[in-house]
Amino acid sequence: MAADPAAIDDVAHCLDLVANGVAAIGDDLDRAVRVTTWTGRGADRFRRAVTDQSARLRAEAADLHAAAADVRRVGESTRRELAVLHSLEARVHDAFLAAARTAAATGSPLPWTAWPWRPDRLPERSSPAWHAAAAFLRGHGMLP
């Protein structure tokens, strides 16, 4: 099964949503502690603890946003690799088709009867094995 860049993007979006929620909790804590009228040493300790906690929440939110950006880069990389694999797949199919036409026109035998990669034995769509199939055909002069 091929990786789904859209699903990867969905994961990044979810990470951003969670990050926004975590940051909002920190902001809410900051607002609440600012409007609290409680005074005294306990109040000051409480405010410092809440301020520290809200800072940690903002740092966690920043880390989640960074993770979302990393996941988006994985999605883009996956899109690029799938484009390469689909191009290789098309080129391999075209090479076999052209060789079959040439063999039929000249009456020569098909060259791939004993090859590991043949028109009836090719990788699944989007499989990384298309790199190996294309390399094999390049080695046999069927692909540039």
C-alpha positions in Angstrom: 0.0 0.0 0.0 1.3 3.4 -0.9 1.7 6.2 1.5 -1.1 8.8 1.3 0.3 12.4 1.3 -3.2 13.7 2.1 -3.4 11.6 5.2 0.1 12.8 6.2 -1.2 16.4 5.7 -4.2 15.5 7.9 -1.8 14.4 10.7 0.0 17.8 10.4 -3.2 19.6 10.6 -4.3 17.7 13.7 -0.9 18.5 15.3 -1.5 22.2 14.6 -5.0 22.0 16.1 -3.7 20.4 19.3 -0.9 23.0 19.4 -3.4 25.8 19.1 -5.5 24.3 21.9 -2.5 23.9 24.2 -1.4 27.5 23.5 -5.0 28.7 24.2 -5.0 27.0 27.6 -1.7 28.8 28.4 -3.2 32.1 27.3 -6.4 31.5 29.3 -4.2 30.7 32.4 -2.3 34.0 31.9 -5.5 36.0 31.6 -7.1 34.3 34.6 -4.1 35.0 36.8 -3.9 38.6 35.8 -7.5 39.3 36.8 -7.4 37.4 40.1 -7.7 39.8 43.0 -6.2 37.5 45.6 -3.2 39.0 47.3 -0.5 37.8 49.7 2.5 35.4 49.6 0.4 32.5 48.6 -1.2 34.5 45.7 2.3 35.5 44.5 3.5 31.9 44.6 0.3 30.8 42.8 0.8 33.4 40.1 4.4 32.4 39.5 3.4 28.7 39.3 0.6 29.6 36.8 2.9 31.8 34.8 5.6 29.0 34.7 2.9 26.5 33.6 1.6 28.8 30.9 5.1 29.3 29.6 5.6 25.5 29.5 2.3 25.1 27.6 3.4 27.7 25.0 6.7 25.9 24.6 4.9 22.6 24.1 2.6 24.3 21.6 5.7 25.5 19.7 7.1 22.0 19.7 3.8 20.6 18.3 3.8 23.3 15.6 7.4 22.3 14.7 6.4 18.6 14.6 3.5 19.6 12.3 6.0 21.4 10.0 8.2 18.3 10.0 5.2 16.1 9.1 4.3 18.5 6.3 7.8 18.1 4.9 7.3 14.3 5.0 4.1 14.8 3.1 5.8 16.9 0.4 8.7 14.4 0.2 6.2 11.6 -0.2 4.4 13.5 -3.0 7.7 14.0 -4.8 8.7 10.3 -4.4 5.2 9.1 -5.6 5.6 11.4 -8.7 9.0 9.8 -9.4 7.6 6.3 -9.0 4.6 7.0 -11.2 6.9 8.4 -13.9 9.1 5.3 -13.7 6.1 3.0 -13.8 4.8 4.7 -17.0 8.3 4.6 -18.6 8.7 0.9 -17.8 5.3 0.1 -19.2 6.1 2.2 -22.3 9.5 0.5 -22.8 7.9 -3.0 -22.6 5.2 -1.9 -25.1 7.7 -0.5 -27.5 9.9 -3.7 -27.3 6.8 -5.9 -27.9 5.9 -3.8 -30.9 9.5 -4.0 -32.2 9.5 -7.8 -31.7 6.2 -8.2 -33.4 7.3 -6.1 -36.4 10.6 -7.9 -36.8 9.5 -11.4 -35.9 12.2 -11.5 -33.1 11.5 -13.2 -29.8 10.6 -11.2 -26.7 13.8 -10.4 -24.8 12.4 -10.6 -21.3 11.2 -14.2 -21.1 13.8 -15.1 -18.4 14.1 -11.7 -16.8 13.0 -11.0 -13.2 11.0 -8.0 -14.5 8.5 -8.7 -17.2 5.2 -7.1 -18.3 3.4 -9.8 -16.3 5.7 -9.4 -13.2 6.0 -5.8 -12.3 5.7 -4.0 -9.0 2.5 -2.8 -7.5 1.5 0.8 -8.2 3.6 3.2 -6.2 6.0 0.5 -5.0 9.6 1.6 -4.4 10.5 -1.5 -6.4 9.9 0.6 -9.6 13.4 2.0 -9.0 14.8 -1.6 -9.3 12.7 -2.4 -12.4 13.7 0.8 -14.1 17.4 0.2 -13.3 17.2 -3.3 -14.6 15.7 -2.1 -17.9 18.3 0.6 -18.1 21.0 -2.1 -17.8 19.4 -3.9 -20.7 19.2 -0.8 -22.9 15.4 -0.5 -22.7 15.4 2.8 -20.8 17.8 5.7 -21.1 
